[in-house]
Amino acid sequence: MDRRKALKTTAGVVAGGGIGLVALSNVFQPEEKPVEETSKLEYEPTETGWKYVLLDPVVSAQLAYGYYSEGSCMYATVRSVISQLAEKTGEPYASFPFHMFKYGHGGVGGYGSVCGAINGAAALIGLLIPDKTIQDRLITDIFRWYEREPLPAFNPSEPALDFTPARSVSNSVLCHASNTNWSNTAGFKVSSNERKERCRRLTGDVVQKVTTALNEIHADRYMTNLYSDETVNTCMACHGKEGKLNNASARMSCQSCHTESAGHRVFSDVHYRLMKE
């Protein structure tokens, strides 16, 4: 079927009603990307000067909650882990420049982009796991968990604010979106002390998650793809590097920024099939 005939067919189906539209879209659907299977991530540790020893995730989370007041989320995330490694192994951790990670607060200097807590988690992975492929896999798993997990869940032993935050699903790795979603759910302003307490506890959640991941990868028992996002796979079938459109490169949740219109649902597959090979 050439392009002109296909467009005539489409027009006829539109005139024929919604049932035809559904049938046509099913006929022209692109091939779906396979769902990522949960599997053990194989990793051969490389000797570097940055030795890792197993840490208690709960202790790490408590430390992060305490350090939060010194430099906010990214700083607290990094310092909670590195300070323990300094105590257990000494240098090079003992002279680590923690202050540099204060920039991550509020989505990088208050800019509202990537959440400082997961930015700090990615920095820890980058420091302690030299293999780029393994880095990418661990970061993807933590970021997807962050997007989909109702947070905060962490309860500090000595809370700075006597308050139990509501949990919300951020559906985004962005600080401003995560905070806004929580504020709308909990009924507090973004500028409120309650929201700040929420982020302080959220930092504890992220540190507990990344410490667990580091423990498991170094103990050779890390399972990856626990948070595979089928929506992203569906979008990337058309828009990823193997699709005909090839105009997007991402693993993050698509729905945090984009909503699918009725027109896209009906005609996108048809348009995809009619594009030149």
Wavefront OBJ file of the C-alpha trace (Angstrom):
o trace
v 0.000 0.000 0.000
v 1.559 3.358 -1.072
v 1.239 6.528 1.005
v -1.621 8.098 -0.992
v -3.750 4.956 -0.906
v -3.066 4.494 2.786
v -4.150 8.065 3.527
v -7.366 7.486 1.586
v -7.927 4.328 3.587
v -7.365 6.256 6.794
v -9.844 8.921 5.747
v -12.407 6.274 4.928
v -11.948 4.618 8.269
v -12.374 7.982 10.027
v -15.672 8.435 8.202
v -16.627 4.880 9.096
v -16.381 5.362 12.844
v -14.295 4.603 15.915
v -14.263 0.808 15.544
v -12.429 1.157 12.275
v -9.903 3.485 13.862
v -9.048 0.955 16.531
v -8.736 -1.802 13.946
v -6.496 0.326 11.733
v -4.203 1.328 14.581
v -3.824 -2.323 15.545
v -2.880 -3.244 11.971
v -0.151 -0.590 11.782
v 1.369 -0.958 15.244
v 5.175 -0.851 15.376
v 7.024 -3.758 16.893
v 7.174 -3.453 20.676
v 10.512 -3.412 22.461
v 10.880 -6.523 24.606
v 10.133 -6.175 28.312
v 13.331 -6.113 30.349
v 13.623 -9.312 32.348
v 14.766 -9.305 35.968
v 18.235 -10.801 36.014
v 21.418 -11.016 38.052
v 23.892 -8.305 37.098
v 27.345 -9.774 36.562
v 30.157 -7.552 37.810
v 33.883 -8.125 38.194
v 35.233 -5.543 40.677
v 38.277 -3.615 39.510
v 41.023 -2.677 41.931
v 41.048 1.079 42.501
v 42.077 3.354 45.313
v 38.410 3.717 46.277
v 37.784 0.544 48.216
v 34.220 -0.281 49.258
v 33.242 -2.198 52.381
v 29.719 -3.325 53.192
v 27.685 -0.772 55.142
v 24.444 -0.916 57.117
v 21.748 0.779 54.958
v 19.719 1.864 58.007
v 22.748 3.461 59.655
v 23.518 5.212 56.365
v 19.980 6.567 56.176
v 20.128 7.886 59.740
v 23.431 9.618 59.011
v 22.014 11.207 55.867
v 19.054 12.545 57.797
v 21.448 14.136 60.261
v 23.792 15.601 57.641
v 20.890 17.122 55.700
v 20.925 20.319 57.785
v 24.581 20.950 56.845
v 24.204 20.982 53.074
v 20.859 19.557 51.918
v 20.045 16.409 49.957
v 22.989 15.671 47.644
v 25.583 16.594 50.242
v 23.878 14.420 52.875
v 23.615 11.466 50.492
v 27.300 11.466 49.605
v 28.598 12.268 53.082
v 26.548 9.557 54.799
v 28.355 6.847 52.811
v 31.811 8.363 52.351
v 32.169 9.347 56.027
v 31.664 5.706 57.024
v 34.222 4.516 54.470
v 36.651 7.112 55.816
v 36.169 5.780 59.324
v 36.641 2.174 58.232
v 39.422 2.512 55.640
v 40.995 5.968 55.984
v 42.365 7.630 52.852
v 41.465 8.651 50.229
v 38.068 9.068 51.900
v 39.409 10.838 54.991
v 40.205 13.999 53.009
v 37.171 13.834 50.720
v 35.849 17.289 49.637
v 32.238 16.906 50.766
v 31.500 20.597 50.313
v 31.442 20.253 46.526
v 28.135 18.355 46.703
v 26.233 21.212 48.295
v 25.547 22.431 44.757
v 22.966 19.649 44.298
v 20.335 21.163 46.584
v 16.944 22.041 45.122
v 17.606 20.305 41.822
v 21.144 21.706 41.249
v 21.669 25.126 42.787
v 17.943 25.514 43.374
v 17.258 25.186 39.626
v 14.635 22.467 40.070
v 16.198 19.851 37.785
v 17.379 16.390 38.893
v 16.685 15.604 42.560
v 19.832 16.074 44.653
v 19.369 12.827 46.575
v 19.457 10.640 43.452
v 22.130 12.889 41.956
v 24.214 12.037 45.018
v 23.385 8.344 44.656
v 24.616 8.445 41.052
v 27.820 10.194 42.189
v 28.478 7.437 44.729
v 27.933 4.766 42.086
v 30.262 6.605 39.700
v 32.979 6.777 42.349
v 32.709 3.235 43.670
v 31.855 1.313 40.456
v 34.395 2.086 37.689
v 32.593 0.040 34.994
v 30.410 2.464 32.994
v 27.940 -0.215 31.868
v 27.357 -1.310 35.466
v 27.112 2.337 36.555
v 24.372 2.939 33.999
v 22.412 -0.129 35.081
v 22.488 0.717 38.793
v 21.605 4.364 38.173
v 18.691 3.393 35.928
v 17.345 0.995 38.553
v 17.526 3.596 41.339
v 16.053 6.375 39.215
v 13.130 4.179 38.112
v 12.535 3.120 41.718
v 12.482 6.797 42.686
v 9.949 7.581 39.960
v 7.517 4.852 41.034
v 7.923 4.324 44.784
v 5.547 6.050 47.249
v 7.939 8.198 49.306
v 9.066 9.152 51.894
v 8.999 5.918 53.894
v 12.038 6.497 56.135
v 11.360 7.196 59.824
v 14.273 8.887 61.638
v 15.083 7.876 65.203
v 15.081 11.529 66.262
v 12.933 13.564 63.856
v 13.693 17.244 63.446
v 9.979 17.885 62.952
v 7.283 15.919 64.776
v 5.363 15.153 61.627
v 4.586 12.085 59.529
v 4.710 13.067 55.857
v 2.198 11.692 53.403
v 3.679 9.476 50.703
v 3.443 10.333 47.020
v 4.694 8.925 43.722
v 6.881 11.497 41.974
v 6.597 9.984 38.469
v 9.672 12.071 37.736
v 13.346 12.387 38.664
v 13.045 16.175 38.659
v 13.125 18.021 41.974
v 10.403 20.525 41.131
v 8.010 17.862 39.823
v 8.668 15.550 42.767
v 8.100 18.365 45.274
v 4.992 19.656 43.516
v 3.425 16.201 43.333
v 4.066 15.705 47.043
v 2.755 19.164 47.947
v -0.447 18.568 46.005
v -0.902 15.199 47.711
v -0.053 16.362 51.242
v -1.679 19.809 51.100
v 1.415 21.823 52.099
v 3.239 24.604 50.292
v 6.586 23.830 48.680
v 8.131 26.472 50.953
v 6.729 24.850 54.126
v 8.736 23.173 56.877
v 6.656 20.047 56.258
v 7.894 19.839 52.666
v 11.494 20.332 53.828
v 11.030 17.497 56.311
v 9.655 15.378 53.512
v 12.836 15.913 51.469
v 15.019 15.254 54.490
v 13.356 11.870 55.014
v 13.352 11.180 51.280
v 17.125 11.578 51.370
v 17.220 8.818 53.972
v 15.178 6.595 51.651
v 17.532 7.171 48.722
v 20.648 6.572 50.819
v 19.193 3.324 52.142
v 18.462 2.280 48.554
v 21.890 3.118 47.125
v 23.728 1.555 50.087
v 21.755 -1.652 49.580
v 22.595 -1.590 45.864
v 26.312 -1.095 46.545
v 26.289 -3.920 49.086
v 24.571 -6.291 46.688
v 26.727 -5.536 43.649
v 29.905 -6.016 45.682
v 28.513 -9.232 47.187
v 27.698 -10.530 43.678
v 23.954 -10.795 44.243
v 22.554 -7.679 42.582
v 19.315 -8.154 40.627
v 18.629 -5.611 37.889
v 15.478 -4.553 35.994
v 13.280 -4.796 39.090
v 11.565 -1.568 38.018
v 11.283 -2.007 34.251
v 8.977 0.644 32.759
v 6.803 -0.792 29.974
v 5.474 2.675 29.094
v 8.992 3.833 28.252
v 9.563 0.682 26.179
v 6.386 1.425 24.227
v 7.414 5.017 23.503
v 10.978 4.088 22.561
v 9.716 1.511 20.032
v 8.953 4.528 17.809
v 11.045 7.339 19.263
v 14.218 5.460 20.316
v 17.357 4.891 18.270
v 15.958 1.669 16.765
v 12.627 3.274 15.818
v 11.805 5.114 12.608
v 11.283 8.451 14.327
v 14.550 8.234 16.304
v 14.066 11.631 17.942
v 14.429 10.810 21.647
v 17.059 9.253 23.884
v 15.857 8.540 27.410
v 15.059 5.933 30.006
v 13.114 8.252 32.313
v 9.341 8.165 32.637
v 7.810 9.750 29.533
v 4.555 10.623 31.251
v 6.126 13.090 33.661
v 6.392 15.604 30.798
v 4.210 14.205 28.017
v 0.597 13.083 27.899
v -0.742 10.938 25.070
v -3.564 12.565 23.139
v -6.404 10.636 21.508
v -4.967 11.603 18.126
v -1.593 10.141 19.010
v -3.169 6.893 20.178
v -5.174 6.520 16.965
v -2.876 7.827 14.254
v 0.686 7.474 15.533
v 1.024 3.833 14.453
v -0.421 4.626 11.018
v 2.013 7.509 10.567
v 4.865 5.292 11.721
v 4.085 2.656 9.076
v 3.749 5.229 6.294
v 7.141 6.814 6.881
v 9.823 6.112 4.296
v 12.037 3.203 5.141
l 1 2 3 4 5 6 7 8 9 10 11 12 13 14 15 16 17 18 19 20 21 22 23 24 25 26 27 28 29 30 31 32 33 34 35 36 37 38 39 40 41 42 43 44 45 46 47 48 49 50 51 52 53 54 55 56 57 58 59 60 61 62 63 64 65 66 67 68 69 70 71 72 73 74 75 76 77 78 79 80 81 82 83 84 85 86 87 88 89 90 91 92 93 94 95 96 97 98 99 100 101 102 103 104 105 106 107 108 109 110 111 112 113 114 115 116 117 118 119 120 121 122 123 124 125 126 127 128 129 130 131 132 133 134 135 136 137 138 139 140 141 142 143 144 145 146 147 148 149 150 151 152 153 154 155 156 157 158 159 160 161 162 163 164 165 166 167 168 169 170 171 172 173 174 175 176 177 178 179 180 181 182 183 184 185 186 187 188 189 190 191 192 193 194 195 196 197 198 199 200 201 202 203 204 205 206 207 208 209 210 211 212 213 214 215 216 217 218 219 220 221 222 223 224 225 226 227 228 229 230 231 232 233 234 235 236 237 238 239 240 241 242 243 244 245 246 247 248 249 250 251 252 253 254 255 256 257 258 259 260 261 262 263 264 265 266 267 268 269 270 271 272 273 274 275 276 277
